Amino acid sequence: MNLDFHYYGTYCAARLAGYERAQAVEIAYYAQFVDECSETLLRSIPIESSRLVPTVQSDKEMSSQLLDPHEYTPQELKKVCEIWSPFHFLPGNTDDHISDSRLNRIQAIELRRLCQTDSPLVERIVENAKVNGSLAAIGMTMHILADTWAHCYFAGIPAKYINDATGDVFELSGGKRTKLTFMYDPIFPDNLSKNHYSCSPINPIRDRSIVYLGHGRMGHLPDYGFMKYAYCPVWRDGQELIKDNPQFFLNAFCQMITAMQYIRGSIASFHTGVYAQLGNVTEQQIKNIIQTRKIESSAEWQAFIADGLSGEDSREGAIPVFQAQQCISQYLAAQNKEATGLVQFLDAAKAHVIEVNRAAGAYPVVYTS
């Protein structure tokens, strides 16, 4: 998912869950901050090394790996997997309900990190956010929860045998199957009108490459709410899989509301498979935003906030534009840095990595072809 959903969409979900405007802004800020908190950013500020917990890799960090053909070292693998798997591709196959007899022992262990919606780990991270209680931890958790819907069927590990696809990719719309054009194109953006999309390149040197991390081979299709598409992931041995993003994004939005209602104490329990009921008018408004055929739909979310979310939001207007440096400035200016949102976010992130490794197994130290 992109900033439009993670920031503006999370704000709307928090408001509908009962949070006050200022609280919802902070939750939304830290939901989007998951996509900003790189090692490069963290090393630019004076913070103790134990709190250097990046939740994303910057474009520069990713590019350096893309251009370097060397085999991953165990240390590099650990870093990559402790960023992408916990925060963007939450493991959902920890019970091995999805298996592949073609895989060796290490590959079978890695398949446990296949991202799935409504997994037992989703319930655990929501419970952890309730226990933690900070708005920063709640925002981080909402990003992770939402990404299980956008990134399901992929894994946050560099593995061709899980994340690559074979054959053609089709958009499904209005009863039609439209073949999409895919090519590695680092310069030009996706062209929706021409059905042309950019994806990561094939790496002929190694199967365990950054180009096979997550949904890179499918480009940005998983992050577009309007896109319903069919493709053949390698882990399904060539069987076609249909990904209904409009429905999945709506489920994510409604599940975030339910999760935050539970966290703030409005409902007694949170269980996967249970989604908030929006009412006909609000549901249609959210569907219209999600299905807007644009690369970025922030304007549509902002209009909904200003015009249709609540009386207070109509008076106050759209929320501030996201500024990644905001929490950094607050941290640097604070006398009590332990109480800042940045420290709360990083502490929650550190605990989350431990939780994921406990559930899915620490990533293998020995990584051989």
Residue pairs with C-beta under 8 A, 6 or more apart in sequence:
1 9
1 146
1 147
1 150
1 223
1 225
1 249
1 252
2 223
2 296
3 32
3 35
3 296
3 298
3 322
4 296
4 297
4 298
4 300
4 301
5 146
5 225
5 249
5 252
5 253
5 290
5 297
5 301
6 28
6 31
6 32
6 34
6 35
6 143
6 146
7 28
7 29
7 31
7 32
7 298
7 322
8 28
8 298
8 301
8 302
8 305
8 319
9 146
9 253
9 289
9 301
10 27
10 28
10 31
10 32
10 139
10 142
10 143
10 146
10 256
11 24
11 25
11 27
11 28
11 301
11 305
11 319
12 253
12 286
12 301
12 304
12 305
12 309
13 142
13 253
13 256
13 257
13 260
14 23
14 24
14 27
14 28
14 142
14 256
14 260
15 21
15 24
15 309
15 310
15 313
16 257
16 276
16 278
16 282
16 309
17 256
17 257
17 258
17 259
17 260
17 261
17 264
17 266
17 276
18 260
18 261
18 264
18 266
19 27
19 260
19 264
21 312
21 313
21 316
21 319
23 135
25 319
25 320
26 135
26 136
26 139
26 341
27 135
27 138
27 139
27 142
27 260
28 139
28 319
29 139
29 322
29 326
29 327
29 341
30 135
30 136
30 137
30 138
30 139
30 140
30 143
30 327
30 341
30 345
31 139
31 140
31 142
31 143
31 146
32 139
32 143
32 322
33 55
33 139
33 140
33 324
33 327
33 345
34 55
34 56
34 87
34 88
34 139
34 140
34 143
34 144
35 55
35 56
35 143
36 56
36 324
37 53
37 54
37 55
37 56
37 345
37 346
37 349
38 54
38 56
38 57
38 58
38 61
39 52
39 54
39 57
39 58
39 61
40 58
40 60
40 61
41 54
41 58
41 324
41 328
42 51
42 52
42 53
42 54
42 346
43 52
44 328
45 328
45 331
45 332
47 331
47 342
47 346
50 350
51 343
51 346
51 347
51 350
53 346
53 349
53 350
53 353
54 83
55 83
55 87
55 140
55 349
56 83
56 87
56 88
57 80
57 83
57 84
62 210
65 80
65 210
66 200
66 210
66 211
69 203
69 205
69 206
71 206
71 208
72 80
72 158
72 208
72 367
74 365
74 366
74 367
77 158
77 363
77 367
78 363
78 365
80 157
80 158
80 210
80 213
81 113
81 156
81 157
81 363
82 353
82 357
82 363
83 156
84 156
84 157
84 213
84 214
85 91
85 113
85 155
85 156
85 157
85 356
85 360
85 363
86 144
86 156
86 352
86 353
86 355
86 356
86 357
87 140
87 143
87 144
87 147
87 156
87 349
87 352
88 144
88 147
88 151
88 156
88 214
89 113
89 115
89 147
89 151
89 154
89 155
89 156
89 157
89 214
90 115
90 119
90 121
90 122
90 125
90 144
90 145
90 147
90 148
90 356
91 112
91 113
91 114
91 115
91 116
91 119
91 121
91 155
91 356
91 359
91 360
92 114
92 115
92 116
92 117
92 118
92 119
92 121
92 122
92 148
92 152
93 111
93 112
93 113
93 114
93 116
93 119
94 112
94 119
94 120
94 121
94 359
94 360
95 120
96 108
96 111
96 112
98 111
98 114
98 116
98 235
99 108
99 111
100 107
100 108
100 111
100 235
100 237
102 237
103 111
103 161
106 364
106 366
106 367
106 368
107 159
107 161
109 361
109 364
110 155
110 157
110 159
110 162
110 363
110 364
111 155
111 162
111 235
112 360
112 361
113 155
113 156
113 157
113 360
114 153
114 154
114 155
114 162
114 235
115 147
115 148
115 151
115 152
115 153
115 154
115 155
115 156
116 148
116 152
116 153
117 148
117 149
117 152
117 248
117 251
117 272
118 148
118 272
118 273
119 148
119 272
120 272
120 359
121 355
121 356
121 359
121 360
122 145
122 148
122 272
123 270
123 271
123 272
124 355
124 359
125 141
125 144
125 145
125 352
125 355
126 141
126 145
126 259
126 262
126 263
126 270
127 270
128 137
128 141
128 348
128 351
128 352
128 355
129 137
129 138
129 140
129 141
129 259
129 263
129 348
130 262
130 263
132 138
132 344
132 348
132 351
133 263
134 341
134 344
134 345
134 348
135 341
135 344
136 341
136 342
136 344
136 345
136 348
137 344
137 345
137 348
138 260
138 263
139 345
140 345
140 348
140 349
140 352
141 259
141 348
142 256
142 259
142 260
144 352
145 252
145 255
145 256
145 259
146 252
146 253
146 256
148 252
149 248
149 249
149 251
149 252
149 255
150 222
150 223
150 245
150 248
150 249
150 252
151 214
151 215
151 222
152 243
152 248
153 233
153 241
153 243
154 162
154 163
154 214
154 215
154 218
154 222
155 162
155 163
155 214
156 213
156 214
157 213
157 363
158 208
158 209
158 210
158 211
158 212
158 213
159 207
159 208
159 212
160 203
160 207
160 208
160 209
160 212
160 234
161 207
161 234
161 235
162 212
162 233
162 234
162 235
163 212
163 213
163 214
163 215
163 216
163 217
163 233
163 234
164 212
164 217
164 233
164 234
165 217
165 218
165 231
165 232
165 233
165 234
166 232
166 234
166 238
167 231
167 232
167 238
168 179
168 180
168 231
169 179
169 180
169 182
169 218
169 221
169 229
169 230
169 231
170 177
170 178
170 179
170 180
170 229
170 230
170 231
171 177
171 178
171 180
171 195
171 227
171 228
171 229
172 228
172 229
172 230
172 242
173 228
177 230
178 195
179 195
180 195
180 196
180 197
180 221
180 229
181 194
181 195
181 196
181 197
182 197
182 198
182 199
182 219
183 196
183 198
183 199
184 198
184 199
184 200
184 201
185 196
185 198
186 198
188 198
189 198
189 295
190 196
190 197
190 198
190 219
190 220
190 295
191 197
192 293
192 294
192 295
197 219
197 220
197 221
198 219
198 220
199 216
199 217
199 218
199 219
200 210
200 211
200 212
200 216
200 217
200 219
201 211
202 211
203 209
203 211
203 212
206 369
207 369
208 367
208 369
210 216
211 217
215 221
215 222
218 231
220 295
221 227
221 229
221 243
221 245
222 243
222 245
224 245
224 295
225 245
225 246
225 249
225 289
225 290
225 291
225 292
225 297
226 245
226 246
226 290
226 291
226 292
226 293
226 294
227 243
227 245
227 246
228 242
228 243
228 244
228 245
228 246
229 242
229 243
229 245
230 240
230 241
230 242
230 243
231 240
231 241
231 243
232 238
232 239
232 240
232 241
233 241
245 290
246 287
246 290
246 291
249 290
250 283
250 286
250 287
250 290
251 275
253 286
253 290
254 275
254 276
254 277
254 278
255 272
255 274
255 275
255 276
257 275
257 276
257 278
258 267
258 270
258 274
258 275
258 276
259 270
261 267
261 276
262 268
262 269
262 270
263 270
278 286
282 308
285 304
285 308
286 304
288 300
289 297
289 300
289 301
289 304
290 297
292 300
294 300
302 318
302 319
303 318
305 313
305 317
305 318
305 319
306 313
306 314
306 317
306 318
307 314
308 314
327 340
327 341
327 342
327 345
328 342
330 340
330 341
330 342
331 337
331 340
331 341
331 342
331 343
334 340
337 343
357 363
